[in-house]
Amino acid sequence: MSFFDVYTDLKHLPFEEMFMQIQPADVEQVLARTRPLHHEDFLVLLSPAAEGYLEEMAQKAHQLTVQHFGRTMQLFLPLYISDYCVNKCKYCSFSFDHVFPRTKLTLDDIEKEAKAIKDKGIEHIILLTGESRIHAPVEYLNEATQLLANYFSSISLEVQPLQTEEYKTLIRSGCDGLTVYQEVYNENIYKDIHVKGPKRNYRFRLDTPERGCMAGMRSVNIGALLGLDDWRKEVFFTGVHAQYLQKKYLDTEISVSFPRLKPHLGSFQPNVHVTDRNLVQSILAYRLFMPRSGITLSTRESPQLRNHLIPLGVTKMSAESSTTVGGYAKASSGKNSQFELSDGRSVEEIKQLLKEKGYWPVIKDWEMLSEEIW
């Protein structure tokens, strides 16, 4: 059994009808519960009726987050090392049909990026590439991970979906985390927006987080790209997916992101407008449904919104990010970013903001032990 079986059982639910039938009294009942919530309760918290209870949800979400995580916020940075991609995706700047000078960093280039990030005081990074086994094969990722392990305490991957054994190889080289977005759980929309390339294989991508868990990843982060389908349904499936992984793989830290579709190279427009209020409801409902799960917030969002979201359930934030290849050592190196950033504040500014709000910025909470220690 995989999550695909769970998804298959739930995808035919009459979501629109169910959401419209939920009443304020149903929301109040869910908010009053002290037991763990079921996915039916999660639906209630994502409903239009729950929009009138965001303040109550926020108070409870804050309490649960402090209970399980304390007043802490882990900081990280993304590191793009290649923007070559073999997929044609309607919503992505890296799609192979977009013509721009592509870049792939050498190991020397990667080391320069590592030093620039290290100078910012960051210990946790996410290693990203476009999805291309031709330009970013496992051997290249392995060499990059081994090099970066000399600089950082935690290295996560956000690359093309790999097989379990390939993830095991990268773990041995120093990788301990995996991020993979399904982009959209709606199969019909998924096929429409992923026009060509291996990413068109819905089932293989859906099973990727589980392969990472099976390989022994310490942490796995999932999410849907909000704006491609009804956000309520997409957040629901993201939450149920995270719950499935958390219950089945007890040794893996499961977290989610709620990225909204942002401007990019090309003319694709969101199918659904996801407002700030919608995003807040998504985060609050998820925190109440999954109190022990991490929630990641990137610099896609504006400074004002990120400031507001800090006490509402978020546990991990990026700061001073670059979404171009080679964007740290040489700001002009990358020719095209994957998406536009909204929050350009420095790591030090974010650290100061967190302290002013009574939170402790966590730079390092994990370290891979060498075999000699064992």
C-alpha positions in Angstrom: 0.0 0.0 0.0 1.2 3.5 -0.8 -0.4 6.9 -0.4 -1.8 6.5 -3.9 -4.3 4.0 -2.5 -5.4 6.5 0.2 -5.7 9.2 -2.4 -7.8 6.9 -4.7 -10.2 6.2 -1.8 -10.7 9.9 -1.1 -10.5 11.7 -4.5 -14.1 11.0 -5.4 -15.5 12.7 -2.3 -18.1 15.5 -3.2 -15.8 18.2 -1.8 -17.8 21.2 -2.9 -21.0 19.8 -1.5 -19.3 18.8 1.8 -17.7 22.2 2.3 -21.0 24.0 1.7 -22.8 21.8 4.2 -20.5 22.6 7.0 -22.0 25.0 9.6 -20.4 27.3 12.2 -21.5 24.8 14.9 -19.4 22.1 13.2 -16.3 24.3 13.4 -17.0 25.1 17.1 -17.2 21.4 17.8 -13.9 20.7 16.2 -12.2 23.6 17.9 -13.4 22.2 21.3 -11.9 18.8 20.8 -8.8 17.7 22.7 -8.3 14.4 21.0 -6.3 14.2 17.7 -8.3 15.3 14.7 -9.4 13.1 11.9 -9.4 14.0 8.2 -13.1 14.8 8.5 -12.2 17.5 11.1 -9.5 18.8 8.8 -12.2 19.3 6.1 -14.2 21.3 8.6 -11.3 23.6 9.4 -10.7 24.2 5.7 -14.4 25.0 5.0 -15.8 28.5 4.2 -17.6 28.3 7.6 -14.3 28.2 9.3 -13.3 31.6 7.9 -15.2 33.2 10.7 -13.1 31.4 13.3 -9.5 32.3 12.2 -8.8 34.1 15.4 -9.8 31.1 17.5 -7.8 28.8 15.2 -4.8 31.1 15.4 -4.8 31.0 19.2 -5.0 27.3 19.3 -2.4 26.9 16.5 0.0 29.1 18.4 -0.4 27.1 21.6 0.1 23.8 19.8 3.2 25.1 18.0 4.8 26.4 21.2 3.9 23.1 23.0 5.7 21.0 20.4 8.4 23.2 19.1 8.9 26.0 21.7 9.5 29.6 20.5 12.0 28.6 17.9 12.4 29.1 14.1 14.9 27.2 12.1 16.6 29.2 9.3 17.8 27.8 6.0 18.8 28.8 2.4 18.2 27.2 -1.0 21.2 26.5 -3.2 20.6 26.2 -6.9 23.4 24.4 -8.8 21.7 23.7 -12.2 18.7 25.0 -14.1 18.8 22.5 -16.9 15.4 20.6 -17.1 14.0 18.0 -19.4 10.3 18.6 -18.5 7.9 20.9 -20.1 5.7 22.4 -17.4 3.4 25.3 -18.0 4.0 27.0 -14.7 7.8 26.8 -14.3 10.6 29.1 -15.5 13.0 26.1 -15.8 10.7 24.4 -18.4 12.8 23.2 -21.3 10.7 25.2 -23.9 11.9 28.5 -22.3 15.0 29.8 -24.1 17.6 31.4 -21.8 21.3 30.6 -21.1 21.3 27.5 -18.9 23.8 27.1 -16.1 25.4 24.2 -14.3 27.9 24.8 -11.5 31.2 23.1 -11.4 32.4 21.7 -8.0 34.6 24.8 -7.7 31.6 27.0 -8.3 29.6 25.1 -5.7 32.3 25.6 -3.2 32.2 29.3 -3.8 28.5 29.3 -3.2 29.0 27.3 -0.1 31.4 29.8 1.3 29.2 32.7 0.5 26.2 31.0 2.3 28.4 30.0 5.2 29.4 33.6 5.6 25.8 34.4 6.2 25.8 32.1 9.2 23.5 29.4 7.8 24.1 25.7 8.6 21.0 24.2 6.9 20.6 24.3 3.1 18.4 22.8 0.4 20.3 21.7 -2.7 18.2 22.3 -5.9 18.4 21.6 -9.6 16.2 21.5 -12.6 14.9 18.0 -13.2 17.4 16.4 -15.6 19.3 13.2 -15.1 21.4 14.2 -18.1 22.7 17.4 -16.6 22.4 16.6 -12.9 22.8 12.8 -12.6 23.1 11.1 -9.2 26.9 11.1 -9.5 26.9 14.9 -9.8 24.5 15.2 -6.9 26.7 12.8 -4.9 29.9 14.8 -5.5 28.1 18.1 -4.7 26.7 16.6 -1.4 30.1 15.3 -0.3 31.6 18.7 -0.9 28.8 20.6 0.8 29.0 18.3 3.8 32.3 20.0 4.7 30.4 23.3 5.1 26.9 22.5 6.4 25.3 20.5 9.2 22.2 19.6 7.2 21.7 19.1 3.5 18.3 18.5 1.9 17.6 17.7 -1.7 15.0 19.2 -4.0 15.8 17.5 -7.3 14.2 15.1 -9.8 12.5 12.1 -8.1 15.0 9.3 -7.5 14.8 5.6 -6.6 15.2 4.4 -3.0 18.7 3.1 -3.6 19.8 6.4 -5.1 18.5 8.2 -2.0 20.5 5.8 0.2 23.6 6.6 -1.8 23.1 10.3 -1.2 22.4 9.8 2.5 25.8 8.1 2.8 27.4 11.1 1.2 25.8 13.5 3.8 22.3 14.3 2.7 19.7 14.0 5.4 16.5 15.6 4.0 14.2 15.5 1.0 11.8 18.1 -0.3 9.4 17.1 -3.1 6.2 18.9 -4.2 3.5 17.0 -5.9 2.6 20.5 -7.4 -1.1 19.5 -7.7 -2.9 16.4 -6.5 -5.7 16.7 -9.1 -4.6 14.1 -11.7 -6.4 15.7 -14.6 -4.8 19.1 -14.0 -1.4 17.4 -13.3 -1.5 15.8 -16.8 -2.5 19.1 -18.4 0.2 21.3 -16.9 3.0 18.7 -17.2 3.1 18.5 -20.9 6.3 16.4 -21.6 9.0 14.7 -19.7 9.4 12.2 -16.9 7.6 14.5 -14.5 4.4 13.7 -16.3 4.4 10.4 -14.4 1.9 11.3 -11.6 2.2 8.0 -9.6 6.0 8.0 -9.6 6.2 11.5 -8.2 3.4 10.9 -5.7 5.4 7.9 -4.3 8.7 9.9 -4.1 8.4 11.1 -0.5 7.7 7.5 0.6 10.8 6.3 -1.2 12.8 9.0 0.7 11.4 7.7 4.0 12.2 4.2 3.1 15.8 5.2 2.3 16.2 6.6 5.7 15.9 10.4 5.2 15.8 12.2 8.6 13.3 14.7 7.3 10.9 14.8 4.4 9.0 17.9 3.3 6.0 17.9 0.9 3.5 20.4 -0.5 1.2 21.4 -3.3 1.7 24.5 -5.4 -1.4 26.5 -4.5 -3.1 28.2 -7.4 -3.4 25.2 -9.7 -6.7 23.8 -8.3 -9.1 24.5 -5.5 -6.8 25.3 -2.6 -9.1 23.7 0.0 -8.9 20.3 -1.7 -5.1 20.6 -2.4 -4.4 21.5 1.2 -6.6 18.7 2.4 -4.7 16.1 0.3 -1.4 17.6 1.4 -2.4 17.2 5.0 -3.7 13.6 4.6 -0.5 12.8 2.7 1.7 14.1 5.5 -0.4 12.2 8.1 0.0 9.0 6.1 3.8 9.5 6.1 4.1 10.5 9.7 2.1 7.5 10.9 4.0 5.0 8.7 7.5 6.3 9.1 8.0 7.1 12.8 11.7 7.9 12.5 11.2 10.6 9.8 10.4 14.2 10.5 7.5 15.2 8.2 6.9 18.8 7.3 4.9 20.7 4.7 5.1 23.9 2.7 2.3 26.0 1.2 3.9 27.7 -1.8 1.7 29.9 -3.8 2.2 30.2 -7.6 4.4 33.2 -8.3 5.3 35.2 -11.4 7.8 33.3 -13.6 9.2 33.1 -17.2 6.2 32.5 -19.4 2.5 33.5 -19.6 0.8 30.8 -17.4 -1.6 32.3 -14.9 -3.0 30.6 -11.7 -6.2 28.7 -12.2 -7.3 29.8 -8.7 -6.5 33.0 -6.8 -5.3 32.1 -3.4 -5.5 35.1 -1.1 -3.4 35.9 2.0 -6.5 34.9 4.1 -6.7 31.6 2.3 -3.1 30.9 3.0 -3.5 31.8 6.7 -6.5 29.4 7.0 -4.5 26.6 5.3 -1.6 27.0 7.8 -3.9 27.2 10.8 -6.1 24.2 9.8 -3.0 22.1 9.1 -1.4 23.0 12.4 -4.5 21.9 14.3 -4.7 18.7 12.2 -0.9 17.9 12.5 0.4 19.5 15.7 3.8 17.6 15.5 4.6 18.4 11.9 6.9 21.2 10.7 5.7 24.0 8.5 8.1 25.8 6.1 7.6 29.3 4.9 9.8 30.6 2.0 10.7 34.1 0.8 8.0 33.7 -1.9 5.7 35.6 0.5 5.9 39.3 1.4 7.7 40.6 4.5 4.5 41.8 6.0 2.7 38.5 5.6 5.8 36.5 6.8 5.9 38.7 9.9 2.3 37.9 10.6 2.6 34.2 10.1 5.6 33.6 12.5 3.4 32.9 15.6 0.7 30.9 13.7 2.5 27.6 13.2 5.5 28.1 11.1 8.7 26.4 12.3 11.1 26.9 9.4 11.9 30.0 7.3 14.3 30.8 4.5 16.1 34.2 4.5 18.1 36.2 2.0 17.4 33.5 -0.6 18.5 33.3 -4.3 16.5 31.2 -6.8 19.1 31.6 -9.5 22.1 29.3 -10.2 25.2 30.8 -8.7 23.2 33.6 -7.0 25.3 33.9 -3.8 28.9 34.2 -4.8 28.1 36.3 -7.9 24.7 38.0 -7.8 24.6 38.2 -11.6 25.7 34.6 -12.3 22.2 33.1 -12.7 20.4 34.2 -15.8 16.9 33.2 -14.8 15.2 32.6 -11.4 12.8 29.8 -10.9 10.2 32.2 -9.5 10.1 35.8 -8.1 11.0 36.4 -4.4 9.0 38.8 -2.3 11.1 39.1 0.9 14.7 40.2 0.3 15.6 40.8 4.0 19.0 39.5 5.1 19.6 36.6 7.5 20.6 39.1 10.2 17.4 41.1 9.7 15.3 38.0 10.0 17.2 36.9 13.1 16.6 40.3 14.7 12.9 40.2 13.8 12.5 36.8 15.4 14.2 37.9 18.6 11.9 41.0 18.8 8.9 38.7 18.6 10.2 36.5 21.3 11.5 33.7 19.1 14.9 32.1 19.0 16.4 31.7 15.5 17.8 28.2 15.2 20.9 28.0 12.9 21.8 24.4 13.7 19.8 21.5 15.2 21.3 18.5 13.5 24.8 17.2 12.6 25.7 14.1 10.6 28.2 12.1 12.7 31.3 10.7 10.8 31.9 7.0 10.8 35.1 7.5 12.8 33.0 8.7 15.8 31.0 5.5 15.6 
